[in-house]
Amino acid sequence: MSLYKGERLSINVFGESHGKAIGVVINGFPAGEVVNIDELQKFLARRAPGQSALSTARKEPDIPQFLSGIKDDIIGGTPICAVITNTDQRSRDYEAMRYTPRPGHADFGAFERFSGHADMRGGGHFSGRLTAPLCVAGGIAKQILARQNIEITARIKSIGGVVAQKPQCEPTPQMKERILEAKSQGDSVGGIVECEINGIKAGVGGLMFESLESKIAAMIFAIPAIKGIEFGNGFAAAALIGSENNDEFVFNKEIVSTKTNNHGGILGGLTTGMPIVFSVAVKPTPSIAKTQDTINLDTKQAVKLSIDGRHDPCIVPRILPCIESAAAIVALDTIDN
């Protein structure tokens, strides 16, 4: 079951990439909060496909239909159910691949787990398509948090080895060039995204298994294509000495803060009041046109596979709202506990 069960929120995502619809059921959002539908749609548009040569040509408007829980744009307190209709499937692209697991995809694991019965067209339930309903929940959570002066922003640090001088909300010209180069070769590239959460007071989180890093990491890894996460200096801290990595405490207008933020805003599983900063590694899109080796699970023979269809040469630009959504859901679930 694709269920996030937090302290007071639960998020259940359902559907498949090429099914009739995908959607989400949300429990625990506070009653009386207003949902700005126009702002939510703008947020979803950042993730939507088919908007440029840097993304898949599949065109989906991603307009959620709220079946329950919201009336006159106000959250009622009962479960919120939102459905997004799939309108631009091309399932014929996958008819020949039922028994040939695609390198880099969940096909083989799903075949074994569900005895070959799972609908894996377009990646099925494992597809990045399922981040659309995640962004419905996360987009609403971001609006609620913004009223509490908590802001969440994801930015691009690098794409295909091209590193930005400072994290960007859009790919740089050099990054775009790298993406299009890979696309022309029937290949793909990944990258690194940084996310920053501002406005959460000190002392929020939990101990050991309930640490805020653990909760954020678990939600982030629900996003397909994420292969790593680090907070603050992360792995770079391993090469430092303690006096370099430690953040010294100071008073800033009678508020406790630190001179630096190498710890990324969390120590011992609890917030320090500094911005929460984490970075994630996004793998190259596994669906590529280049010929690769795989197997046929039915005939037990080795075969060659070239993946036709419409695929992102780079997932990074469209993944930013997904990361913001994951962070927003955890933040909203945690701040009052």
C-alpha positions, 0 to 999 in steps of 0.5 A: 500500500502506498500509504504515508502514516504520520503523527496526524496526517495520512496520505494514500496515493493510488492508480497507475500511469496508464490506468483511467486515473490516479489520485490521493486520499488525505486525512488530517489536514486541519478543518477551516483552511482555505485552498487556493485552487488557482495557486494549487494548479500553478504548483501542479503545472511546474510538475506537469509533462509536455511543456518543453523539449526538456521533458516528455512529450506526453501532455497531461493537464493534471487538473485534480477533481476533488470528490470529497473533503473540500467545499467552497475551497475550504477544508472540511476536516473529513477525508479529502479525495482528489482524482486526476484523469489520465488523458494521453496514454500510449499503452501500445509503446509497452505491449512488447515489454511485458516480459522484458524488464527495463534496465533501471526500472522496477519491472523485474521486482514488481514482476516477482512481487506481484507474480506478473500481474501488476499493470506496468505500462508506463511504469505502472504504480512505480511511475513518476506519474504518481507524483502528481497526486503527491503534489496535490497533497503537498501543494495544499500543505505548502499553502497551509504552512505559508500562513504560518510563515514556513516556506519551502523551496527546491532548487537545482544544484547540478544537471549532468555534471554541470554545476550551478554557481548557486542553486537555481529554480530553472536549468541554466543554459549550460544545463539545458545544452547538456540535457538536449545533448543526451537526448540527441544521443538517445540517452538521459542525465540526472542531477542534484537538487537542494531543498530549504525549509525556512521558518520552523522553530527549534526543538521540532522533531523526535529522537532516534527512530523519530528523528526529523531527518528520518521522516524527511528521508522516508518521504523523499525516497517515495519519489521515483528516481531519488537515489540519495539524500544528505543534510547540511554538509552531508558526505562532505563532513566526513573529510572535515575536522570537528572544528571545521564542521561544528556550527558555533552558537551565537545570539542574533537579536536575542534569538539563538542561532549558529554562525554557519549551518553545516548541520543543515538545521537539524541536530540529534533529530531536532530542529535548531531554528536554522534553515533546514537544508538537504540535497538529493541525488536524482538518477538519469531517466532509465527509459532511454532509446539506446539499445541495452541488454535484458532478458525475456522472463517468458522465454528465458532468453537474452534479448536486446531492448530499445525503449520507444515512446515519450520520456524525459531526457532529464527528470530534474526540472520537473522533480522540484515541486515533488521534493517541495511536496514531500518536505511540506507534508512532513513539516505540516505533520511534525510542527505541532507535535 
